Structure formats: structure tokens, C-alpha cells
């Protein structure tokens, strides 16, 4: 069963600075996390129910199973990515653990 970490980001004040840091610094840190099977980064286009979208960017980190996910979360590489996210997205990010049915 695939396990995912969803990182959902609200719109930052400086979109360009956020995206530059995300792409140039944060993504390479995420890609170094052991056991990561796939990274999907989604830009939110809008809320189909009307009104403003609650999120600006949603990242999906895919892991093959629970054991691999837990090992990845405990890794030094993931700790580095976690420290980094607090430097550019503190107060903007919500993280969820989900699985595919």
C-alpha cells in the first residue's frame, strides 16, 4: 500500500521568492530522502466550489509502504528537509499522512 506525505502550502506573501527557494533548495533536499518513490508537485489553479483556494501548492511524497515511510521520516535527510521547510514556509504548510485505498 502506497503511503504519502501531503504538504499543502498556503499562498506566501512573496510567491517568486517562495517558488525559487522551493525549487532550488527544498526539492533537492526532498529528493535526497531515502525510500522516496515519487515526488509530485501540484500548483493549485483555483477552488472549483468558488471562492479563493485554501492552498497554493500541494506536494505529494510517495513511499512504497509504511515501513519505508517510517524509515524515511526518521532519516537525517528528512530532518534536513524539515528544518528547511521551517525557514521558508513556517505558518504556511500543513502536512498530512495518507494512503491509497
C-alpha positions in Angstrom: 0.0 0.0 0.0 1.4 3.3 -1.0 1.9 5.8 1.8 2.1 9.6 1.0 3.0 12.7 2.8 1.0 15.6 1.5 2.5 19.0 2.1 -0.1 21.7 1.4 1.1 25.3 1.3 -1.0 28.4 1.6 -0.1 31.4 -0.6 3.0 33.2 0.6 3.4 36.9 0.5 6.3 36.7 -2.0 5.4 34.0 -4.5 8.5 34.4 -6.6 10.9 34.0 -3.6 8.9 31.1 -2.3 9.0 29.2 -5.6 12.7 29.9 -6.1 13.6 28.5 -2.7 11.2 25.6 -3.1 12.5 24.6 -6.5 16.2 25.4 -5.9 16.7 24.4 -2.3 13.8 22.4 -0.9 13.1 20.0 -3.8 16.7 18.7 -3.9 16.5 18.1 -0.1 13.3 16.1 -0.5 14.7 14.1 -3.5 17.5 13.0 -1.2 15.1 11.4 1.3 15.8 7.6 1.3 12.9 5.5 0.1 11.1 8.3 -1.8 9.5 6.6 -4.8 8.0 9.7 -6.4 7.6 13.4 -5.8 4.6 15.2 -7.4 4.4 19.0 -7.1 0.9 20.5 -7.9 0.2 24.2 -8.4 -3.4 24.9 -7.4 -5.3 26.7 -10.1 -8.5 27.5 -8.1 -11.3 26.3 -6.0 -14.0 24.7 -8.1 -16.6 25.4 -5.5 -16.0 29.1 -5.8 -14.1 31.5 -3.7 -10.4 31.6 -3.0 -8.4 28.3 -3.0 -7.1 27.5 0.5 -3.8 26.2 -0.9 -1.3 27.5 -3.4 0.9 24.4 -3.8 0.4 20.7 -2.8 3.3 18.3 -2.8 2.9 14.5 -2.8 5.8 12.4 -1.5 5.1 8.8 -2.3 6.6 5.8 -0.4 6.0 2.1 -1.2 4.8 1.1 2.2 4.5 2.0 5.9 8.0 0.6 6.8 9.7 2.6 4.1 7.7 5.7 5.1 8.7 5.4 8.8 12.4 4.9 7.9 12.3 7.9 5.6 10.7 10.1 8.2 13.4 9.2 10.7 16.3 9.8 8.3 18.8 12.6 8.6 17.8 13.7 5.1 14.2 14.2 6.1 15.2 16.1 9.2 17.2 18.4 6.9 14.2 18.9 4.7 12.0 19.5 7.8 14.4 22.2 9.1 14.4 23.8 5.7 10.6 24.0 5.4 10.5 26.0 8.6 12.9 28.6 7.1 10.6 29.5 4.2 7.1 28.1 4.9 6.6 28.3 8.7 2.9 29.0 9.3 2.1 28.3 5.6 2.4 24.5 5.5 0.0 21.7 6.6 1.4 18.1 6.3 -0.8 15.0 6.2 0.0 11.3 6.1 -2.4 9.5 3.7 -2.5 6.1 1.9 -4.1 4.9 -1.3 -7.0 2.6 -0.9 
